[in-house]
Amino acid sequence: MSQVVLKLTLSDIATMKKHYEPYLSTANPPGSVFCAKASQCTITAYKSGKVLFQGSNSEGEASKWGNPAEKQDSSKPKTSGILPPHFESLSVIGSDEVGTGDYFGPITVVAAYVRKEQIPLFKELGVKDSKNLKDDAIEVIAKQIKEIIPFSLLTLHNKKYNQLQQKGMSQGKIKALLHNQAIGHVLDKIAPEKPEAILIDEFAKKEIYYQYLKGQSVVHKENVFFSTKAEGVHLAVAAASIIARYAFVRHFENLSKEAGFTIPKGAGPAVDKAAARLIKDKGEKALPKFVKLHFANTEKALKIVRN
């Protein structure tokens, strides 16, 4: 059974309980705040702040409330399948995404191809996980590596994201479609050359990823690996994460200019206040262009405005 775990505040859990009120169960597990059975997903929230989503729609339901705790808290990469020997020295296409946990701003997905002979140069340039780099360093490195490797950058802006989500498409499926497309673009760019492997920063287990792509033209089936914290497994994913982050930051800056004030990243209390300010300045109708509407921040911002 597919499952996702989030780590939330008790205040957020209280909001969730109200949201799932029509689906609440009368029998709650020990230590839980509530248990609810929504469409294709059982949600159990605990006093510790952990919320467990179980079922075929676990990822889609969890994406309404935040990022999986496992992916945020895991300190070591976890790879699906056994990697070939000396994987870090192979010529690899790596893919990663940025912005899925941010209320404001788009989702940017990048696939990048790093050949084995380029690895020493990339180490020299300081290529590593974009989360460990400041925005100014990301800009410098991104501009350098964009000139020397084949890559594909896809940007899903909020308006289109909200349309897909409101049609019932989970964030997991949206990401799978984008990764598949970006990797396909890179494969086309380097053809007839083929990478020795493809490494995807794991946001879903391998079998679920391919389930998301059912009915689609899957561009990559052989020598494909999935790993959490894949930036530490191969520099191709680190390069992809840097380019994706650079693009995300640029889009974020443009959104701030359009909003008329600096909008914060993430999905915390500062984001709620910024969204409330945006609603007061431009009206609720402006939200779909700026934010991911299904996040709990939308209700929190509207509550601030009403009070």
Stockholm file with secondary structure:
# STOCKHOLM 1.0

chainA/1-307         MSQVVLKLTLSDIATMKKHYEPYLSTANPPGSVFCAKASQCTITAYKSGKVLFQGSNSEGEASKWGNPAEKQDSSKPKTSGILPPHFESLSVIGSDEVGTGDYFGPITVVAAYVRKEQIPLFKELGVKDSKNLKDDAIEVIAKQIKEIIPFSLLTLHNKKYNQLQQKGMSQGKIKALLHNQAIGHVLDKIAPEKPEAILIDEFAKKEIYYQYLKGQSVVHKENVFFSTKAEGVHLAVAAASIIARYAFVRHFENLSKEAGFTIPKGAGPAVDKAAARLIKDKGEKALPKFVKLHFANTEKALKIVRN
#=GR chainA/1-307 SS CCEEEEECCHHHHHHHHHHTGGGBCSCCCTTEEEEEEETTEEEEEETTSEEEEESTTHHHHHTTTCCCHHHHHCCSCCEESCCCTTGGGSCEEEEEEECTTCSBSCEEEEEEEECGGGHHHHHHHTCCCGGGSCHHHHHHHHHHHTTTSCEEEEEECHHHHHHHHHTTCCHHHHHHHHHHHHHHHHHHHHTTCCCSEEEEECSSCHHHHHHHTTTSCCCCCSSEEEETTGGGTCHHHHHHHHHHHHHHHHHHHHHHHHHTSCCCSSSSHHHHHHHHHHHHHHCGGGHHHHBCTTSTHHHHHHHHHHC
#=GC SS_cons         CCEEEEECCHHHHHHHHHHTGGGBCSCCCTTEEEEEEETTEEEEEETTSEEEEESTTHHHHHTTTCCCHHHHHCCSCCEESCCCTTGGGSCEEEEEEECTTCSBSCEEEEEEEECGGGHHHHHHHTCCCGGGSCHHHHHHHHHHHTTTSCEEEEEECHHHHHHHHHTTCCHHHHHHHHHHHHHHHHHHHHTTCCCSEEEEECSSCHHHHHHHTTTSCCCCCSSEEEETTGGGTCHHHHHHHHHHHHHHHHHHHHHHHHHTSCCCSSSSHHHHHHHHHHHHHHCGGGHHHHBCTTSTHHHHHHHHHHC
//
